[in-house]
Amino acid sequence: MELFADLLLIAVGAALINNFVLSYFVGICPFLGVSRKIDTALGMGLAVTFVITVAGFLSWTLTEFVLRPGAPLASAVWRMLGGEGGADLSVLSYIAYIFVIAASVQFVEMYVKKFFPPLYKSFGVFLPLITTNCAILFACLLIMKEVVGGNWGLAESLTLPIFGGLGFTLAIVLMAGIRVELDLADVPKPLRGAPIAMLTAAILALAFLGFTGMGASLKQALTPAAAEPPAAVAAVEVQR
């Protein structure tokens, strides 16, 4: 029950309360660049969700077995080379995660290009730019922080990227729906284009702030007062 409560808090926090785009303001480039049509926005959201999930799983694997202080594989190799104690390769985390993200994006790009050519063409330059989507790197670094701290296992480390990606999809589809309507509206000339898009994103971010209190209420309902789940609270920051 405690694990279920942790996972639910992480899921709700990543998707709604602390939405990557509208709360942490990461992943803004595709959020603004690919949110002109609903079908394109949905495709981009699902692509980012897949990439962030694969990258999250691989980052957990690398962190748990190679990068964290005292990781079994790194420590075993270090002892074979004559070293003493455990190895600490956490300094290489940024490089490792960037390679993981780039490989995941390349796989998605090849798949979409082969099986969905119109969607691939509509993405344009923004599909390979998923490699530089800081929302994915943000999720990997948050996973590393919690794994190194001993708070998260594989279940928590997969829940965050899956629901973080779904939250990104929700945000970009909502943005696309609003921008489709804005194309038919009489927007003042100085606000057309990027200005009205930024104002719309700001209003969406304010709307998502309404979910903040939901986290505290959900935590109180799911967990006993004497046994609060520190891992979920620290990661999701349900109380700001």
N, C-alpha and C positions, 0 to 999 in steps of 0.2 A: 504493500500500500504506500509506503514511504517513497519507493522508487517511482511508482505511478504518479504520485503527487509532484515529485521533482521534475519528471518528464513533462507533465502537463503545464507546470509553471514555466519551464523553459520554452515549451512550444508556444504558449499564449504570449509570453514575453517577446520572443523573437518575431512572431507574426504580427502582433498588434501593438503591445505596450511600448516596446522598444524596436519598432520597425526600422530596419537598416537604413532605408532611404529617408523616411520622414522623421526619424528621431535622431539617428547618428549622422545623417546626411552623407552616407557613403553610397557609391553607385549612382551618382547624380548624372553622369555623362549619358549612359543609355536611357536613364529615366526620362531625360528631356529630349534626347535625340531620336528615340524609337517609340515615342508615345503619340504619334500623329494618327495612327490607325489602330483599331482595337485588335484585329487579327495579327498584325505585326507585333504589337505590344504583348499579346498573349504568347506568341511564339518566342519572343525574346525572354519573357519571364520564365517560361518552361525550360528554355536552354540554360539560363542562369541557374535555375533550381537544380538541374541535372549536374551542371559543372560544380556548383558549390557543394552538392552532396558528395560527389566523387572526391573533390578536393578535401572535404572535411574528413572523409574516411581515411584517405591516404595520409593526411596530416596527423590524424590520431595515431595511425600505425607507425609513422616515422617518429613522432614524438615519444610514443610509449616504448619503442624498441631500439631507437637509435639516438635521438637528440637530447632527451631529458637527462639530467644528472643521474648517473648510475644506471643508465639504460642497459639492458642485458646484452644486446648484440655489440654495441660500441664498447662496453666494458670488457667483453670477452676478447675482442680483437686487440684492445689496449693491453690486456694481460698477456696475450700471445706475443706481443711485441716487446714484452719485458717491463711494461709499466706497472705501477702499483696503484691500488684503489680503483675507483670507478671513473669512467670517462664522462666528460660534459661537453657535448657538441651543440648546445643550445644556441651558441653564437652563429651557427650556420642555418638557423631556422628560416630566416627571410629568404635566403637563396634556395633552400630546399622547397619551401612553399611556392615560390615563384615558378620553379621548374614543374612542380606538380600541377599548378593551375594552367600553365602553358600547354602541358601535355593533354590535360582534360579538354581544354578549349579546342585544340587541334583535332581531337577525336570527334567532338560535336560538329565542328566545321565540315569535316569530311563526310560525316553522316548526313547532315542537312543538305550539303551540296549534291550528294548522290540521289537522295530519295525525295527531297523537297526543293527542287531548283527555284520555283517562284519565291518561296520564302527566303531562300538563300540570297536571291537577288534583291529582295526588299530590305534585308538587313544591311546590305552594303558593307561599309567599313566597320559598322558597330559589332558585327559578330566576332571578328578577330580581336576587337577591342575589349571583349570580355576578359581577355588576359590581364588587362590593366584595370579591371573593375575592382576598386578597392573594397567593395563589400565582401568579395570572396576572400581576399587576404585578411580582412578584418575578422571574418569568421574563423579562419585558420589560426590566427594569433590568439583569439579568445579561447579556442580549444586548447592551444598549447598552454596558456596561462592556467587553465583549470586542471589539465592533466598533470602538469608539473607540480601544482599544488596538492595533488592527490585527491581532488574533489570529484572528478569525472571519470567514468569508464566509457566503453564504446557506445552504450545506449544514449547517454547524454550528449556525447560528441556527434552522434548522427542526428539527434533530435534538433539541435540548434541549426545546422545548415539546411535541413529539409524544410523546417517551418520558417527559417529566415528567407529561404528562396521563395516559398509560397507567399510570404509577406511582401517580398519584392514584386512578385507577380500581381498580387492584389493592388499594390500601389500604382504600378505602371498601367494596368488595365483601367483603373479608375481615372488616372490622368488622361489616358487616351480617349475614354468616353467623354470626359469634360471638354477636351480639345476639339473633338469632332463637333460638339455643339457650339463651341466658340467660333468655329469656322463659319457658322450660319448666323452668328450674332453680330450686332452693329458695335464692334469694339472701336473705341477712339483710336485715331491713327497713331498717336505717339505710343500707344500700348500694344500695338499689333506685333505678333511674332514672339520674340524672347521675353519681353517685359510681362505680357499677360500670362505667359507660361510660368514665369517665376512667381507671380502673384498667386496663380492657381495652386502651385506647389506649396506655397506658404500657408494658404488657407487649408489645404489638405493636412499639412503637418499640425496645424492648430486643431483640426477635427480629430486627429488621432491622439492628441493629448487627452481627450476624454476617456481613453482606455486606461489611463494611469492608475486611477483608483480601483479599477477592476482587479489589478494584480494583487493588491493588499487584501481585498475581500476574498479572492480565490484562495490565496495562501491560508488565510484564517479558516476558511471552510474545509480545506483539505488536510491540514496538518494540526495536530494537537498543540496547545499553547506551550507545553513543556518540551516539545521536540520539533523545533522549527528546522527546516532543511537549509543549512547554511550554503550548500553548494548552489542550489537554485536561486537563493536570494542574492548571493554574490554575483552570479553570472547574469541574471536577468535584470537585477536592480529594480525590482518591482516597486520599491518605495524610493522615490527620488528625493 
